[in-house]
Amino acid sequence: MLINVPVDDMERGLAFYQAFLGMPLARSLSYEISYHAPVSSDGILVTVNKRRFPGESVTIYFHVTDLDAVLKKIVEFGGEVTAGPYDLPLPKQIKPEFQEQFRDSPFYRGDAGDSMGRGASVADADGNRFGLVEFSEWAHATFRLGEYATPVTADQLVDQSIALNRKVPPPTEIFQE
């Protein structure tokens, strides 16, 4: 999962999120000016980049294994594809250097390709915007996807089952005394 934070002033935004997270953010491999850092050991990454349009807000990007199939489902259930699908290429100017440095990464599982994968921006039936990314196979270890993912634990499933079976009053009554 990626959490993208758009900022108006990159220097100020970068300083804020580095202080907030307590770690430096690294320059991202994108054509836009963007920085990133892991925020958990299970593959959640925060990115900070220049706001691209007025009103752009924090966007969560979910990994999917079949972008085209998920986009069809989103439309089928009343959502909308607002941009994409689009390629997420590695910039040609830094690709050779990145591919060489990637070999030293603890996440290295094979040569990096020409692209991080494919993405799309979508909205659900209520207009809530989020993004989807189908990462290239070589990026799965970095983002803890596929065989590298940590599955939901048995305790989490039990807790969810309890929550699903809980007798909860209707929303209009839940906070009445």
C-alpha positions as CSV (number, residue, x, y, z in Angstrom):
1,M,0.0,0.0,0.0
2,L,1.2,3.5,-0.9
3,I,0.0,6.6,0.8
4,N,0.7,9.6,-1.4
5,V,0.8,13.1,0.3
6,P,0.7,16.1,-2.1
7,V,2.3,19.3,-0.8
8,D,2.5,22.9,-2.2
9,D,6.0,23.6,-1.0
10,M,8.3,20.6,-1.4
11,E,11.0,21.8,0.9
12,R,8.6,22.5,3.7
13,G,6.6,19.3,3.1
14,L,9.7,17.2,3.0
15,A,11.0,18.7,6.2
16,F,7.7,18.2,7.9
17,Y,7.3,14.5,7.0
18,Q,10.9,13.7,7.8
19,A,10.5,15.2,11.2
20,F,7.1,13.5,11.7
21,L,8.3,10.1,10.6
22,G,11.7,10.5,12.3
23,M,13.6,9.3,9.2
24,P,14.9,10.8,6.0
25,L,12.8,10.3,2.8
26,A,14.6,9.1,-0.3
27,R,14.2,10.5,-3.8
28,S,11.6,8.4,-5.7
29,L,12.2,6.8,-9.1
30,S,9.7,8.9,-10.9
31,Y,9.6,11.7,-13.5
32,E,8.0,14.0,-10.9
33,I,9.8,15.3,-7.8
34,S,8.8,12.8,-5.1
35,Y,10.3,11.3,-2.0
36,H,9.4,8.1,-0.1
37,A,10.0,6.1,3.1
38,P,8.7,2.9,4.6
39,V,6.3,3.5,7.5
40,S,5.9,-0.2,8.5
41,S,7.6,-3.5,8.1
42,D,4.7,-4.9,6.1
43,G,5.3,-2.9,2.9
44,I,3.4,0.4,3.6
45,L,5.2,3.3,2.0
46,V,4.5,7.0,2.3
47,T,5.4,9.3,-0.7
48,V,5.5,13.1,-0.6
49,N,5.3,14.9,-3.9
50,K,4.4,18.3,-5.4
51,R,0.6,18.8,-5.6
52,R,-0.4,18.3,-9.2
53,F,-3.8,20.1,-9.2
54,P,-5.8,22.3,-6.8
55,G,-7.7,20.2,-4.3
56,E,-5.5,17.1,-4.6
57,S,-5.6,15.3,-1.3
58,V,-3.9,12.4,0.3
59,T,-4.4,9.3,-1.9
60,I,-4.1,5.7,-0.9
61,Y,-2.9,3.3,-3.6
62,F,-3.8,-0.4,-3.2
63,H,-1.8,-3.2,-4.9
64,V,-3.8,-5.4,-7.2
65,T,-2.6,-8.5,-9.1
66,D,-4.8,-7.8,-12.2
67,L,-5.4,-4.1,-12.8
68,D,-7.7,-4.6,-15.8
69,A,-10.0,-7.0,-14.0
70,V,-10.2,-4.7,-10.9
71,L,-11.0,-1.7,-13.1
72,K,-13.9,-3.6,-14.7
73,K,-15.2,-4.5,-11.2
74,I,-15.0,-0.9,-10.0
75,V,-17.1,0.3,-13.0
76,E,-19.5,-2.7,-12.5
77,F,-20.1,-1.6,-8.9
78,G,-20.8,2.0,-9.7
79,G,-17.3,3.4,-9.5
80,E,-15.3,5.4,-12.1
81,V,-11.9,5.2,-13.6
82,T,-10.6,8.8,-13.4
83,A,-7.2,8.2,-15.0
84,G,-5.4,5.3,-16.6
85,P,-4.4,2.7,-16.8
86,Y,-0.9,4.1,-17.2
87,D,2.6,2.8,-17.2
88,L,5.0,3.6,-14.3
89,P,8.3,3.7,-16.1
90,L,11.7,4.1,-14.5
91,P,13.2,7.3,-15.8
92,K,15.7,6.5,-18.5
93,Q,18.3,8.9,-17.0
94,I,18.6,7.0,-13.8
95,K,17.6,3.5,-14.8
96,P,21.1,2.0,-15.3
97,E,22.3,3.5,-11.9
98,F,19.1,2.2,-10.1
99,Q,19.4,-1.2,-11.7
100,E,23.0,-1.5,-10.5
101,Q,22.2,-0.2,-6.9
102,F,19.1,-2.5,-6.7
103,R,21.4,-5.5,-6.8
104,D,22.7,-4.5,-3.3
105,S,19.2,-4.2,-1.9
106,P,18.1,-6.8,0.7
107,F,14.9,-7.0,-1.5
108,Y,16.8,-8.0,-4.7
109,R,15.1,-11.0,-6.3
110,G,16.2,-10.5,-9.9
111,D,17.0,-7.6,-12.2
112,A,14.7,-4.6,-12.1
113,G,12.8,-4.1,-15.3
114,D,12.0,-0.9,-17.2
115,S,8.8,-0.2,-15.2
116,M,7.5,-0.3,-11.7
117,G,4.2,-1.6,-13.1
118,R,0.9,0.0,-14.1
119,G,-1.5,2.2,-12.2
120,A,-4.9,3.9,-12.3
121,S,-6.8,6.5,-10.4
122,V,-10.4,5.6,-9.5
123,A,-13.4,6.8,-7.5
124,D,-15.9,4.6,-5.7
125,A,-19.7,5.1,-6.1
126,D,-19.6,7.9,-3.5
127,G,-16.8,9.8,-5.2
128,N,-14.0,8.7,-2.8
129,R,-10.8,8.7,-4.8
130,F,-8.0,6.2,-4.5
131,G,-5.4,4.6,-6.6
132,L,-4.5,1.1,-7.8
133,V,-1.1,-0.2,-8.7
134,E,-0.2,-3.5,-10.4
135,F,3.5,-3.7,-9.5
136,S,6.0,-5.5,-11.7
137,E,7.1,-8.9,-10.3
138,W,10.6,-7.6,-9.5
139,A,9.1,-5.0,-7.1
140,H,7.1,-7.5,-5.0
141,A,9.8,-8.1,-2.4
142,T,10.3,-4.4,-1.8
143,F,6.6,-3.8,-1.2
144,R,6.0,-7.1,0.5
145,L,3.5,-8.3,-2.1
146,G,2.6,-11.8,-3.4
147,E,4.7,-14.5,-1.8
148,Y,6.5,-11.8,0.3
149,A,3.2,-10.5,1.9
150,T,2.4,-11.1,5.5
151,P,-1.1,-12.6,5.6
152,V,-3.8,-11.5,8.0
153,T,-3.3,-13.4,11.2
154,A,-5.7,-15.9,12.8
155,D,-6.2,-13.5,15.7
156,Q,-7.1,-10.7,13.3
157,L,-9.7,-13.0,11.6
158,V,-11.2,-14.0,15.0
159,D,-11.4,-10.3,16.0
160,Q,-13.1,-9.5,12.7
161,S,-15.6,-12.4,13.1
162,I,-16.5,-11.1,16.6
163,A,-17.1,-7.6,15.2
164,L,-19.2,-9.0,12.3
165,N,-21.4,-10.9,14.8
166,R,-21.8,-8.1,17.3
167,K,-25.3,-6.9,17.9
168,V,-25.0,-3.2,17.2
169,P,-28.0,-0.8,17.4
170,P,-29.0,1.1,14.3
171,P,-26.8,4.2,13.6
172,T,-29.5,6.6,14.8
173,E,-29.5,4.9,18.2
174,I,-25.9,4.0,18.9
175,F,-24.9,7.2,20.6
176,Q,-28.2,7.9,22.5
177,E,-28.3,7.5,26.2
